[in-house]
C-alpha cells in the first residue's frame, strides 16, 4: 500500500499550523490522492469547534512529528455548504476519517489522545492474533472491552473482521480454540469470549457468526446493567433512531432513594436483552443537572422514572406512583403496547389571554392553533435569545396593526418550557404559519424578520383576503441589535473547568469592549461625516443664494433702468407705475418659491441616504442572524 503524507497542495490549499485547510477546490483531490484523511467539518461561530481547535492542532503536530501516514485536515462547512450537505454534516463539529474510499464517523471524546487512538485502530488489523496460552491468559489481567474468537477450521473470520473494523470501543483478538479453552473452560468452538470490567465480567457468544447477531450481542453485553448518565449515553438514547433508555433521576445521597438502584438493576436483568439502556442520573451532578433543567425536572419531583424513545422526534413517557420492581416492569410493558400517553411538558395555562398576540402553552396549543379554522402564525422563542427579543416588538406591532382581520391570529410559545408534538424546534426564533383551510400544511417562514416581509408572507399564504395597511412600513426593529441567536441545549462533552470558564469570560469581556470601542469609532466617524456634509451643504446653499441674488439684482437693475427710461417718457402714467410694482412683487415670489423647491429636494436627498443606510444595516444584521441560526449541537439537539 502506498503511504502518502501531504506536504503541500498548491496555492489553493492553505496550511494553518499543521492542519491542512481544505476548500471546495481541494477537498475531492485531497481524498483521491491520500489513503488516510481525517477531516474536521466546522463552522466559525460554533463554540464546540473553537474548543476542539487546540486539541486538533495538537493531534496534527503529533502526527507530523511521529511521521504517521495521516492527513489531518479541516473544512469550513459554513463557507462550503454544498460539500457539507454531500458529506451529510448535520452538526458541528463533525469529524470523519476517509480510508481508501471508506468513511468512518468519529463519535468519541474530543481530545487528541482519543482521536489518535481512533486513527490507529482504524488503520491497524481489526483483530490481533494470540499465539500462545500465555497471550490468551494475559487478557484476563487487561482492562477495557476485549473479544477473543476461539477459532476452528469452520470459523468465519470475514464476518468477525468486518464487525471488528467498525467497533470503536472494543479490542478484538483471535486464537485457536485449543488455547482459548485452556484459559476459559466455558468457551466453545467458534465462540467469542467477551471480557469486561463490570457486572459478571464475562459473556460468551455461541450463536452462528453473522453480522446482525454478533453486533446485537455486543451492543447488549458491552454496556453495564446500570449506566451513569454521560455524553455517550445521551448520544445513544437521544440521537435519531437511538437506543430506548429508562432513566432514574434520584438523589444518590438520599438514603430512602438508594434502594431504587437495586430495583432498577433487577428489572434490567430481565429487559436489557430487549435492547434497553438503564440509566442513573443525579441532578446534583453537572451533566444530569443540565439535562434535568432542560427536561423541566424539579428536585421536588424526585425520585422520578422516565422512558425515552427516539425516532423522528424524541418521545417521552413518565412513570407514576411508587417505584417498585413490579410497577417498573408493568410500566415498560405498557409503554411497548401503547397504553401510556406521551408526557409533554407545559407551563400553566395563562389566567388571561387577551391578544393580539396570544400566549400558547403545551396544553393549549391544539385548541388555540390547530382545532379551529383561523390562520395562525406562531413564533417559537426562547427567553434568553437575543433575536427573539428583537423580533418581539415587531411581531406585537404587526399583530396590533392586523387585529381587525378576525380570522388571523398571532401567537407565541416558549419552546424551552413547552412541548408540541410534531414540531421539533432546532433554533430560535422559529416562525410557523398554520393555514386555516389546511392545518396539516404547516409553512415555515424563512425570510428576513421585518414587519413588511412577514406581512407579505402572511398575505401570500393566508386562507382569507388580507389587506396590509401602509402603516406596516413604519414598524421597525429596536435600535440595539441582538447579540446571539439559535442557542440550544449545550451538552458539551465533559464541560469546562471553572478556570477555563473564567478565562473564557475574561476573553469575551475583552472582545465585547473591543466591539464597543470599534462601534464608537465608527459612530464618531459617521458623525464627523454627517457634520462635514451639513457644513458643505450650508456652503453650497450660501453660494447658490448669492449667485441667485446676484442674477436677480442684475435683472432688477436692468428692469429698473428700463423703468427709469419709461418714467422719463411719461412720469404721469400712474397705471404704468402700478404695473411695475406688481412685476417686482411677482419676481420676488418666484425667487422664494425656487428656494423652497431647492430646499425640499435637498431634504428628500438626505432622507434617501438615511433610508439606504438603514436598509444596509438591516441587511447586514439579517445576514449575521442567518449564519448564527445554522448552529446545531451534535446528538439530539432538537430536544
C-alpha positions in Angstrom: 0.0 0.0 0.0 1.3 3.4 -0.9 1.7 5.8 2.1 1.4 9.5 1.2 1.7 12.4 3.6 0.7 15.7 2.1 3.3 18.4 2.4 1.7 20.9 0.1 -1.2 21.1 -2.3 -0.6 24.2 -4.3 -1.8 27.7 -3.7 -5.5 26.7 -3.4 -4.8 24.9 -0.1 -3.9 26.9 3.0 -1.9 25.3 5.8 -2.9 26.6 9.3 -0.1 25.4 11.6 -0.1 21.6 10.9 -3.8 21.3 9.9 -4.5 21.3 6.2 -7.3 23.7 5.4 -9.4 22.4 2.6 -11.6 24.3 0.1 -14.3 23.3 -2.4 -11.5 23.0 -5.0 -9.1 20.9 -3.0 -11.4 18.6 -1.0 -12.1 15.9 -3.5 -8.5 15.9 -4.8 -7.1 15.5 -1.3 -9.2 12.4 -0.7 -8.3 11.0 -4.1 -4.5 11.5 -3.5 -4.2 10.2 0.1 -5.3 6.9 1.6 -5.9 8.2 5.2 -7.5 11.7 5.6 -9.1 12.9 8.8 -11.4 15.9 8.1 -13.0 18.2 10.7 -16.1 19.9 9.4 -16.6 23.1 11.4 -18.4 26.5 11.5 -16.5 29.6 12.6 -19.3 30.6 15.1 -19.5 27.1 16.7 -18.4 27.1 20.4 -17.6 23.4 20.3 -15.5 23.9 17.2 -13.4 26.6 19.0 -12.9 24.3 22.0 -11.8 21.5 19.8 -9.3 23.6 17.7 -6.3 23.3 20.1 -6.7 19.6 20.6 -7.0 19.1 16.8 -3.8 21.2 16.3 -2.1 19.0 18.9 -3.1 15.9 17.1 -1.8 17.3 13.8 1.6 18.1 15.5 1.9 14.6 16.9 1.1 13.0 13.5 3.7 15.3 11.8 6.5 14.7 14.4 6.0 10.9 14.5 5.8 10.7 10.7 2.5 8.9 10.8 0.8 8.5 7.4 -2.3 10.5 8.1 -3.5 13.8 6.7 -5.1 16.0 9.3 -7.4 18.5 7.6 -10.4 20.7 8.2 -13.1 22.3 6.1 -15.4 25.3 6.8 -18.8 23.8 6.1 -20.3 27.1 6.7 -18.3 28.6 3.7 -18.8 25.5 1.6 -22.4 24.2 2.4 -22.6 22.1 -0.8 -19.7 19.9 0.5 -21.2 19.7 4.0 -24.6 18.6 2.6 -22.9 16.0 0.3 -20.9 14.6 3.2 -24.0 14.5 5.5 -22.7 17.0 8.0 -25.7 17.5 10.4 -23.9 19.3 13.3 -20.7 20.9 14.3 -18.1 19.8 14.7 -18.3 16.6 12.6 -15.2 14.5 12.2 -14.9 11.9 9.5 -12.0 9.6 8.6 -11.6 8.7 4.9 -9.8 5.4 4.4 -9.3 4.3 0.8 -12.9 5.0 -0.1 -14.5 4.0 3.2 -15.8 6.7 5.6 -15.8 6.4 9.4 -17.6 9.0 11.6 -15.8 9.8 14.9 -18.1 9.8 17.9 -15.6 9.7 20.8 -14.4 12.3 23.1 -13.0 15.5 21.5 -9.3 15.3 22.7 -6.1 14.4 20.8 -5.5 11.2 22.7 -8.8 9.6 21.8 -8.6 10.9 18.2 -5.1 9.3 17.8 -6.4 6.0 19.3 -9.3 6.2 16.8 -6.9 6.7 13.8 -4.6 3.9 15.0 -7.4 1.4 15.4 -8.9 2.2 12.0 -5.6 1.6 10.2 -4.5 -1.4 12.2 -5.6 -5.0 11.6 -9.1 -5.4 13.0 -8.1 -8.3 15.1 -4.8 -9.3 16.8 -3.6 -13.0 16.8 -2.7 -14.5 20.1 -0.1 -17.2 19.5 0.4 -18.8 23.0 -1.6 -19.8 26.0 0.2 -17.0 28.0 -1.0 -14.4 25.4 -4.6 -15.6 26.0 -4.2 -15.6 29.8 -2.8 -12.1 29.7 -6.1 -10.8 28.5 -7.6 -11.8 31.9 -5.4 -9.1 33.5 -6.0 -6.5 30.8 -8.7 -3.8 31.0 -11.4 -2.5 28.8 -13.7 -4.4 26.5 -11.9 -7.2 24.6 -13.1 -10.1 22.5 -11.3 -13.4 21.8 -12.5 -15.5 18.9 -12.0 -19.3 19.6 -11.1 -20.4 16.1 -11.7 -23.8 14.4 -11.5 -24.9 10.8 -15.1 -23.7 10.2 -14.7 -20.2 11.7 -15.9 -17.3 9.6 -13.1 -14.8 10.0 -14.6 -12.5 7.4 -17.7 -11.6 9.5 -15.6 -11.2 12.7 -13.1 -8.9 11.0 -15.8 -6.8 9.4 -17.6 -6.2 12.7 -14.2 -5.6 14.5 -13.3 -2.9 11.9 -16.4 -0.9 12.8 -16.5 -1.2 16.6 -14.5 1.6 18.2 -14.8 0.8 21.9 -13.7 -2.8 21.8 -10.4 -4.6 21.2 -10.5 -7.8 19.1 -8.3 -10.9 19.3 -8.3 -14.4 17.8 -6.6 -17.6 18.8 -7.0 -21.4 18.2 -9.8 -22.9 20.2 -7.3 -25.3 21.9 -5.5 -22.3 23.5 -8.7 -20.4 24.4 -10.4 -23.3 26.2 -7.4 -23.9 28.5 -7.8 -20.4 29.9 -11.6 -20.1 29.6 -13.2 -23.6 30.0 -16.6 -22.2 29.2 -15.6 -21.4 25.6 -16.9 -23.5 22.7 -15.5 -23.9 19.2 -16.3 -20.8 17.1 -17.5 -18.9 20.2 -16.4 -15.4 21.2 -15.3 -14.6 24.8 -16.2 -11.0 25.8 -14.2 -9.8 28.8 -15.3 -6.6 30.6 -14.6 -4.8 33.9 -18.1 -4.6 35.2 -21.2 -6.8 36.1 -20.5 -10.5 35.6 -17.1 -9.8 34.0 -17.5 -12.2 31.0 -20.1 -13.2 28.4 -19.8 -15.8 25.7 -21.3 -15.6 22.2 -22.2 -19.0 20.9 -24.7 -18.2 18.1 -23.8 -18.5 14.4 -21.3 -15.9 13.3 -23.5 -13.3 11.4 -23.0 -9.6 11.4 -26.6 -8.9 12.7 -26.5 -11.4 15.6 -22.9 -10.6 16.7 -23.5 -6.9 16.6 -26.6 -7.3 18.7 -24.7 -9.4 21.2 -22.0 -6.7 21.5 -24.5 -3.9 21.9 -26.2 -5.6 24.8 -23.3 -7.2 26.6 -20.8 -4.4 26.3 -22.8 -2.0 28.4 -23.4 -2.3 32.2 -26.8 -3.3 33.6 -26.9 0.3 35.0 -25.1 3.1 33.3 -24.4 6.6 34.7 -25.7 9.5 32.6 -22.9 11.0 30.5 -22.3 12.3 27.0 -22.1 8.9 25.3 -25.4 7.8 26.9 -27.1 11.0 25.6 -25.8 10.3 22.1 -27.0 6.6 22.2 -30.5 7.5 23.5 -31.3 10.9 22.1 -29.9 10.5 18.6 -32.4 9.8 15.8 -33.4 6.1 16.0 -31.3 5.7 19.1 -31.5 3.1 21.8 -34.5 3.2 24.1 -33.5 4.4 27.6 -35.0 4.1 31.0 -33.8 6.9 33.2 -34.0 7.0 37.0 -33.5 10.6 38.3 -32.8 10.5 42.0 -30.7 11.9 44.8 -27.8 9.5 45.2 -27.1 10.7 48.8 -30.7 10.2 50.0 -30.9 7.0 52.0 -34.5 6.5 51.0 -33.7 6.6 47.3 -30.6 4.4 47.3 -32.6 1.1 47.3 -34.1 2.1 44.0 -30.7 1.3 42.3 -31.4 -2.4 43.3 -34.9 -2.2 41.9 -33.7 -0.9 38.6 -30.8 -3.4 38.5 -33.2 -6.4 38.9 -35.5 -5.1 36.2 -32.5 -4.5 33.9 -31.5 -8.2 34.1 -34.8 -9.1 32.5 -35.1 -6.3 30.0 -31.6 -5.5 28.9 -31.7 -8.3 26.3 -34.6 -6.4 24.7 -32.3 -3.6 23.8 -33.0 -1.1 26.6 -30.4 1.1 28.4 -31.0 1.6 32.1 -29.5 4.8 33.3 -29.0 6.5 36.7 -28.8 10.3 37.0 -28.4 12.6 40.0 -29.5 16.2 39.2 -26.9 17.3 41.7 -24.2 16.3 39.2 -23.2 18.6 36.4 -24.3 16.7 33.3 -27.5 15.4 34.8 -28.3 18.8 36.3 -28.3 20.4 32.8 -30.4 17.6 31.3 -32.9 17.7 34.2 -33.1 21.5 33.8 -33.9 21.2 30.1 -36.4 18.4 30.7 -38.1 20.6 33.3 -37.5 18.1 36.2 -37.7 19.8 39.6 -35.9 18.5 42.6 -39.2 18.3 44.4 -40.4 15.6 41.9 -37.5 13.2 42.7 -37.2 10.2 42.6 -38.6 10.1 39.0 -38.5 7.3 36.4 -38.9 8.1 32.6 -38.6 6.2 29.4 -37.2 7.9 26.2 -37.7 6.5 22.7 -36.1 8.5 19.8 -37.5 8.1 16.3 -38.2 11.1 14.1 -38.5 13.0 17.3 -37.9 12.3 21.0 -40.8 10.7 22.7 -41.0 10.8 26.5 -43.1 8.7 28.9 -43.3 9.2 32.7 -43.8 6.6 35.4 -46.4 7.5 38.0 -46.8 6.1 41.5 -44.3 4.2 43.7 -41.2 2.8 42.0 -41.2 -0.9 42.6 -39.9 -3.9 40.5 -43.5 -4.8 39.6 -44.6 -1.3 38.7 -41.5 -0.7 36.6 -41.9 -3.9 34.6 -45.6 -3.1 34.1 -44.7 0.5 33.0 -42.2 -0.8 30.4 -44.7 -3.3 29.0 -47.5 -0.8 28.9 -45.2 1.7 27.0 -44.4 -1.0 24.5 -48.1 -1.7 23.9 -49.1 2.0 23.6 -51.0 2.2 26.8 -49.0 5.0 28.4 -49.7 8.5 27.0 -46.7 10.7 25.9 -45.5 13.1 28.5 -45.4 16.7 27.3 -44.0 19.5 29.4 -46.2 22.6 29.7 -46.4 25.8 31.5 -49.6 26.6 33.4 -52.4 28.0 31.2 -52.4 31.8 31.5 -55.3 33.2 33.5 -55.9 36.0 31.0 -55.0 35.9 27.3 -56.5 39.0 25.5 -54.2 39.1 22.5 -53.5 40.5 20.0 -50.5 38.1 20.5 -51.9 35.1 22.3 -49.7 33.2 24.8 -49.7 29.5 24.0 -48.5 26.7 26.3 -48.2 22.9 25.7 -51.7 22.0 26.9 -53.4 24.8 24.9 -51.5 24.5 21.6 -54.0 22.2 19.9 -57.0 24.3 20.9 -55.6 27.7 20.0 -53.6 26.8 16.9 -54.9 23.5 15.4 -58.5 23.0 16.4 -60.0 26.0 14.5 -60.3 27.4 11.0 -58.3 30.6 11.7 -54.9 31.3 10.0 -52.4 31.3 12.9 -48.8 32.5 12.8 -46.7 31.2 15.7 -43.3 32.3 16.9 -41.4 29.6 18.9 -39.0 31.5 21.1 -36.5 31.2 24.0 -36.5 33.8 26.8 -32.7 34.1 26.6 -32.5 34.5 22.8 -31.4 38.0 21.6 -33.0 37.8 18.2 -36.3 36.6 19.8 -36.2 39.8 21.9 -35.6 41.9 18.8 -38.5 40.2 17.0 -41.0 40.5 19.8 -41.9 44.2 19.4 -42.1 43.9 15.6 -44.4 40.8 16.0 -46.5 42.6 18.6 -46.9 45.8 16.5 -47.8 43.8 13.4 -50.4 41.8 15.4 -51.9 45.1 16.6 -52.0 46.5 13.1 -53.7 43.5 11.6 -56.1 42.6 14.6 -59.2 43.6 12.6 -58.6 40.5 10.4 -60.8 38.3 12.6 -59.6 35.1 11.0 -55.9 35.8 11.5 -54.3 35.1 14.9 -50.8 35.9 16.2 -49.4 33.5 18.9 -46.1 32.9 20.7 -44.9 29.9 22.7 -41.8 29.4 24.9 -40.3 26.3 23.3 -37.9 25.7 26.2 -40.8 25.1 28.6 -43.5 23.6 26.4 -43.5 20.5 24.1 -45.5 20.4 20.9 -46.0 17.1 19.1 -44.6 17.1 15.6 -42.8 20.4 15.9 -39.2 19.9 17.0 -37.6 23.3 17.2 -33.9 23.5 16.2 -33.2 27.2 16.6 -34.7 30.4 17.8 -36.8 32.2 16.9 -38.7 29.9 14.6 -41.9 31.2 12.8 -44.5 28.8 11.5 -47.8 29.5 9.7 -50.8 27.3 10.2 -53.3 27.9 7.3 -57.0 27.8 8.4 -58.0 25.7 5.4 -55.3 23.1 5.8 -53.7 22.9 9.3 -51.5 19.9 8.2 -49.8 22.0 5.6 -47.5 23.9 8.1 -45.4 26.6 6.4 -42.1 27.7 7.9 -41.1 31.3 7.5 -37.5 31.7 6.2 -37.4 35.3 5.2 -36.0 38.4 6.9 -37.6 39.3 10.2 -39.0 42.6 9.2 -42.7 43.7 9.6 -43.1 44.3 5.8 -41.7 40.9 4.8 -43.6 38.9 7.5 -46.8 40.8 6.5 -46.3 40.0 2.8 -45.7 36.3 3.7 -48.9 36.2 5.7 -50.9 37.9 2.9 -49.5 35.4 0.3 -50.2 32.3 2.4 -53.5 33.3 4.1 -56.7 31.4 3.6 -58.7 34.6 3.6 -58.2 38.0 2.0 -56.0 40.3 4.0 -55.2 44.0 3.4 -51.9 45.3 4.6 -52.1 48.9 5.6 -49.3 51.4 4.7 -48.5 51.8 8.4 -46.7 48.5 8.3 -43.8 50.4 6.8 -43.4 52.4 10.0 -42.7 49.3 12.1 -39.0 49.0 12.7 -36.7 46.9 14.8 -35.2 48.1 18.1 -32.0 50.2 17.7 -29.8 47.8 19.6 -29.0 44.6 17.5 -29.4 41.2 19.1 -26.1 39.6 20.1 -26.9 36.0 19.6 -29.4 33.5 18.0 -30.2 29.8 17.8 -28.9 28.8 21.2 -29.8 25.4 22.2 -29.2 22.8 24.9 -25.4 22.6 25.1 -24.5 19.2 26.3 -20.8 19.8 26.0 -18.6 16.8 26.3 -17.0 16.9 29.8 -17.8 20.6 30.3 -15.3 23.3 31.1 -13.4 23.7 34.3 -14.0 26.7 36.5 -10.6 28.1 35.5 -11.4 27.7 31.8 -14.8 29.3 32.2 -13.2 32.3 33.9 -10.6 32.6 31.1 -13.4 32.4 28.5 -15.4 35.0 30.4 -12.4 37.4 30.6 -11.8 36.9 26.9 -15.4 37.5 26.0 -15.4 40.7 28.1 -12.3 41.9 26.3 -13.9 41.1 22.9 -17.1 43.0 23.9 -15.0 46.0 25.0 -13.2 46.0 21.7 -16.5 45.8 19.8 -17.9 48.7 21.8 -14.7 50.8 21.1 -14.9 49.9 17.4 -18.6 50.8 17.3 -17.8 54.2 19.0 -15.1 54.9 16.5 -17.4 54.1 13.6 -20.2 56.2 15.1 -17.7 59.1 15.7 -16.5 58.8 12.1 -20.1 58.8 10.8 -21.0 61.8 13.0 -17.9 63.6 11.5 -19.0 62.7 8.0 -22.6 64.0 8.7 -21.2 67.2 10.2 -18.9 67.7 7.3 -21.8 67.0 4.9 -24.0 69.6 6.7 -21.2 72.1 6.5 -20.7 71.6 2.8 -24.5 71.8 2.3 -24.6 75.2 4.0 -21.7 76.4 1.9 -23.5 75.3 -1.2 -26.7 76.9 -0.1 -25.0 80.2 0.6 -23.1 80.1 -2.7 -26.3 79.3 -4.6 -28.2 82.0 -2.8 -25.5 84.6 -3.6 -25.5 83.6 -7.3 -29.3 83.7 -7.4 -29.4 87.1 -5.7 -26.7 88.4 -8.0 -28.6 87.3 -11.1 -31.9 88.7 -9.7 -30.3 92.0 -8.8 -28.8 92.3 -12.3 -32.2 91.6 -13.8 -33.8 94.1 -11.4 -31.3 96.8 -12.3 -31.9 96.2 -15.9 -35.6 96.4 -15.4 -35.2 99.4 -13.2 -33.1 101.2 -15.9 -35.8 100.4 -18.4 -38.4 101.6 -16.0 -36.5 104.9 -15.4 -36.5 105.5 -19.1 -40.2 105.0 -19.2 -40.6 107.3 -16.3 -38.7 110.0 -18.1 -41.0 109.5 -21.1 -44.2 109.6 -19.1 -44.0 110.4 -15.3 -47.7 110.9 -15.1 -48.7 107.5 -16.1 -49.8 106.0 -12.8 -51.1 102.8 -14.3 -47.7 102.0 -15.6 -46.1 102.6 -12.1 -48.6 100.2 -10.5 -47.7 97.6 -13.2 -44.0 97.9 -12.4 -44.6 97.4 -8.7 -46.6 94.2 -9.3 -43.9 92.9 -11.6 -41.3 93.3 -8.9 -43.5 91.6 -6.4 -44.1 88.7 -8.7 -40.3 88.2 -9.3 -39.7 88.1 -5.5 -42.4 85.5 -5.1 -40.9 83.3 -7.8 -37.5 83.6 -6.2 -38.9 82.5 -2.8 -40.7 79.5 -4.4 -37.5 78.5 -6.1 -35.6 78.5 -2.8 -38.3 76.4 -1.2 -38.3 73.9 -4.0 -34.5 73.5 -3.8 -34.7 73.0 0.0 -37.3 70.3 -0.4 -35.1 68.4 -2.9 -32.2 68.5 -0.5 -34.3 67.1 2.3 -35.5 64.3 0.0 -31.9 63.5 -0.9 -31.0 63.3 2.8 -34.0 61.1 3.6 -33.0 58.7 0.7 -29.4 58.5 2.1 -30.7 57.7 5.6 -33.1 55.1 4.3 -30.4 53.4 2.3 -28.1 53.3 5.2 -30.8 51.7 7.5 -31.5 49.1 4.8 -27.8 48.2 4.6 -27.6 47.9 8.4 -30.7 45.7 8.5 -29.5 43.5 5.7 -26.2 43.0 7.5 -28.0 42.2 10.7 -30.2 39.6 9.0 -27.2 38.1 7.2 -25.5 37.6 10.6 -28.6 36.2 12.1 -29.0 33.6 9.3 -25.4 32.5 9.8 -25.8 32.1 13.6 -29.1 30.4 13.1 -27.3 27.4 11.4 -25.7 26.3 14.6 -26.6 22.8 15.7 -25.4 20.7 18.5 -24.3 17.1 18.0 -26.6 14.4 19.1 -30.3 15.1 19.5 -30.1 18.9 19.6 -33.8 19.3 18.7 -34.7 18.4 22.3 
